[in-house]
């Protein structure tokens, strides 16, 4: 009888013979998708840094001060 292997969460692991080799196109698609994702993350962070306005949250601080005065 063959011994079955399980991962820590109880999922049955596939025997080593069932694994198919990953195609070259699949690797390139994964690299492209990953690169696109991190490029978008970098662009968003950079845009936030460039277009940041320091006074945007002044209104919130006034509301917080009023709320604090009402509570305490």
C-alpha positions as CSV (number, residue, x, y, z in Angstrom):
1,X,0.0,0.0,0.0
2,X,1.3,3.4,-1.0
3,X,1.8,6.0,1.8
4,X,-0.1,9.2,1.2
5,X,1.4,12.6,2.2
6,X,-0.5,15.5,3.6
7,X,0.4,19.1,4.0
8,X,-0.1,20.8,7.4
9,X,-3.7,21.8,6.6
10,X,-4.8,18.3,5.6
11,X,-4.6,18.7,1.8
12,X,-3.4,15.6,0.1
13,X,-0.1,16.1,-1.8
14,X,0.2,14.8,-5.3
15,X,2.8,12.1,-5.8
16,X,6.0,13.2,-7.5
17,X,5.2,11.4,-10.8
18,X,2.0,13.4,-11.4
19,X,3.7,16.8,-11.6
20,X,3.8,18.2,-15.1
21,X,6.7,20.3,-16.2
22,X,6.0,24.1,-16.4
23,X,6.0,25.4,-19.9
24,X,8.2,28.3,-21.0
25,X,5.2,30.3,-22.0
26,X,3.7,29.9,-18.5
27,X,6.9,31.1,-17.0
28,X,7.0,34.2,-19.2
29,X,3.4,35.0,-18.5
30,X,4.1,34.7,-14.8
31,X,7.1,37.0,-15.0
32,X,5.2,39.5,-17.2
33,X,2.2,39.6,-14.8
34,X,4.5,40.0,-11.8
35,X,6.4,42.8,-13.4
36,X,3.3,44.6,-14.5
37,X,1.8,44.3,-11.0
38,X,5.0,45.7,-9.3
39,X,5.3,48.4,-11.9
40,X,1.8,49.6,-11.2
41,X,2.5,49.5,-7.4
42,X,5.6,51.7,-8.0
43,X,3.7,54.1,-10.2
44,X,1.0,54.5,-7.7
45,X,3.4,55.1,-4.8
46,X,5.4,57.6,-6.9
47,X,2.3,59.4,-8.0
48,X,1.1,59.7,-4.4
49,X,4.5,61.1,-3.4
50,X,4.5,63.7,-6.3
51,X,0.9,64.9,-5.9
52,X,0.7,64.8,-2.1
53,X,-0.8,67.9,-0.6
54,X,0.2,68.4,3.1
55,X,-3.0,70.3,4.0
56,X,-5.4,67.6,2.8
57,X,-6.0,66.2,6.3
58,X,-6.4,69.6,8.1
59,X,-10.2,69.3,8.1
60,X,-10.0,65.9,9.8
61,X,-7.8,67.3,12.5
62,X,-10.3,70.1,13.2
63,X,-13.1,67.5,13.4
64,X,-11.0,65.4,15.7
65,X,-10.3,68.4,18.0
66,X,-14.0,69.2,18.2
67,X,-14.8,65.5,19.0
68,X,-12.1,65.4,21.6
69,X,-13.4,68.6,23.2
70,X,-16.9,67.2,23.4
71,X,-15.8,63.9,24.9
72,X,-13.4,65.2,27.4
